[in-house]
Amino acid sequence: MLLASCIFLITLTFVIWQPKGLQIGTTAVVGAIVAFTLGVVSINDLFIVWDIVWDATFAFIGIIILSLVLDQIGFFEWCALKMAKLSKGDGRLMFIYSILLGALVSALFANDGAALILTPILLAKMKILKLNAKTILAFLLAGGFISDSASLPFVFSNLTNIVTANYFNIGFLEYFTNMYIPFIVSVIITIVVLLIVLKKDIPKTVDINLLQDANSVLKNKTLFYFSWIFLALLLVGYFIGDAYDIPISVFALGGGLIFLIISTLFKTVEPLHIIKNAPWQVVWFSLGLYIVVYGLKNAGLTEYLTTFLIYLNEQGNLIAVVGTGFTSAILSAFMNNMPTIMVMDIALKDIANDSMIYANIVGCNLGPKMTPFGSLATLLWLHTLSQKGVKIGFWQYSKFGLIVTPPILLVVLLTLV
């Protein structure tokens, strides 16, 4: 346990620290190699981990490719401009609409896609609107938070969702049926809490006349209109695939590649540019860190968690759900939600309580917002902002996250009860 814990902590430290530009994926892979070399994980463990995460990995790649292509044709920028125009200059309405836009993007294109693509677009538009620094920070914090808190409704909305759904053989429709209400509640309560916490920094009016017309950002209107039909067909495909037990990555990766080919035929995007600029470090990060965490499982961490979760289950469904959710939330906040979801899934395997499984997902999706390193989406979000010259300190973010996250998490967990 000591050796496995040291490897994990050192790996996570370098992931957060990123000295001299060391990328998160490289660090995670090195950690995995060290764990394998020192015997913390075996060759057989590598195959077990791959069996758990392969579908999530390929699905993520597909969703990101699709998101990057849509971004290139102006899809997300058009949505952002329409959202701003719809507010008619009302600052609070613009704040609410920006959260709703973030929620939809997160739900349909995964939380990492929302953090990577929507954040720079919103930042650019807010600078055009000449909003002050505090207002820009308020909008950015809200956008960053909703990227994770809204990643609940579909299996593909978060890597944690895919891993858990595959691990427990939860179908696409079954998952959606159980999580669409928590998703709606999460979005509503997030808006309410963020309005209360950030109300001083939200302007009453905004001069939307400074923004260009939404249609002017579209590279190809025909492809733009087709993209709505394509997304609708892709969503239907997920439900059809569920009926025939087809892996979600078949539709996610297949859909992403097909739309990339179509966009290339329209001469709207450069396929090599899209593939090259996809966040491959995220893939290496996921695979590497999962292997490192599996070493913790081998050392007995999941046995301790299983004992605790069995105790929670014996206290009734309310305590079981809330306790599981906050356990996974706290673990996610301090050891990242990617390793947490695997450890908690393994610990929950022999406990016959479906509500605890969904509570684990909610905890792993919302809980990491309490710290800057709790989720991959937050790390990507902070990195994106840093590249744009916006620096958010550790304590500045943590203070916000610790105030906002617990009440939202509690309300969403109660909907599962």
Secondary structure, DSSP 8 states (H G I E B T S, - for coil): -HHHHHHHHHHHHHHHH-GGG--HHHHHHHHHHHHHHTTSS-HHHHHHHHHHHHHHHHHHHHHHHHHHHHHHTTHHHHHHHHHHHHTTTBHHHHHHHHHHHHHHHHHHHHHHHIIIIIHHHHHHHHHHTT--HHHHHHHHHHHHHHHHHT--SSGGG-HHHHHHHHHTT--HHHHHHHHHHHHHHHHHHHHHHHHHHHGGGS-SB--GGGS--GGGG-S-HHHHHHHHHHHHHHHHHHHHHHHTT--HHHHHHHHHHHHHHHHHHTT-S-HHHHHHHS-HHHHHHHHHHHHHHHHHHHTTHHHHHHHHHHHHHTT-HHHHHHHHHHHHHHHHHHH-HHHHHHHHHHHHTT---HHHHHHHHHHHHHGGGGSTTS-HHHHHHHHHHHHTT----HHHHHHHHHHHHHHHHHHHHHHH-
